[in-house]
Amino acid sequence: MSNSVLALGTDNRAALRRLAETLGLPRLEPGWVWLAGAGPGDPGLASLHTLHAIAEADVILTDALANKALLQLARTDAQLVDAGKRGGKPSAAQETISRRLIAYARKGLRVLRLKGGDPFVFGRGAEEALALARAGIPFRVVPGVTAGIGGLAYAGIPVTHRDTNQAVTFITGSGANGAAPELDWAAIAKGSPTIVLYMARKHAGKIASALIAAGRDVNEPAAIISNASLKEQATVVTRLAALGDAAAVADTPAILVIGENVRLAAGLDWLGALSGRLLDADPLGRERLSDAG
């Protein structure tokens, strides 16, 4: 590593410390574990608590979906441990990760578990926190921006809008055994106007079929946002009946959303507008209907 990069890292860490001290933020103390969310991808969405912890940690166990650019803030002598879990790929067992957190903390180290999104939203953060609690290890949870909210916002899709939905349901598309979750799809189809699906690319077709069988419109808008909030972000807007086929060829990681609020992307895709997309100020057609009446 070049001296200029080392100097930049030192300056950044010093600036973070000064900012944290000014705001009276807590420090990551020896023997503690912080479970921190890194957001959906864009490093700018990581909180100050998370950035400060990265700069202070003795050991950082990183999730597969946490943006590795954030690790530039880590100390040069910090131990970086890959503890990512990706479906279908070799990865450490959850019990192994929890044991490592406990072992590092018992050595008196300042331990950071850096997770993509929010550690308590389909991130197994609660499992790790319970393991720490059973072992008597003090811990702090640092919430992060979850992809089901922040990722949709980067695609111009608000998770709620009073003209489209007053409720939203977040669902993991892959159960503990890797299969599609066994849920009351009829109740979800009836009670949730907007459905956000995590880790659902593999089972999107089966889920869509279950929703359609329960009464959802085959032409209901749906979208797939791949690499949300990153420069590689790609959004595919489709309909519920075609969601499985569209998801099968989408890049990963991907967040899926079903509901009328998907139509709002035509007017709210601010990221697309930066690249020249013309936005529709009336994506739901309400003003056009009013004029026609």
Secondary structure, DSSP 8 states (H G I E B T S, - for coil): --HHHHHHHHHHHHHHHHHHHHHT-----TT-EEEEE-BSS-GGGS-HHHHHHHHH-SEEEE-TTS-GGGGGGS-TT-EEEE----TTS----HHHHHHHHHHHHHTT--EEEEESB-TTSSSSHHHHHHHHHHHT--EEEE----IIIIIHHHTT--S-BTTTBS-EEEEESS-TTSS-----HHHHHHH-SEEEEES-TTTHHHHHHHHHHTT--TT-EEEEEESTTSTT-EEEEEEGGGHHHHHHTS-SSEEEEESGGGGGHHHH-HHHHHTT----S-TT-HHHHHHH-
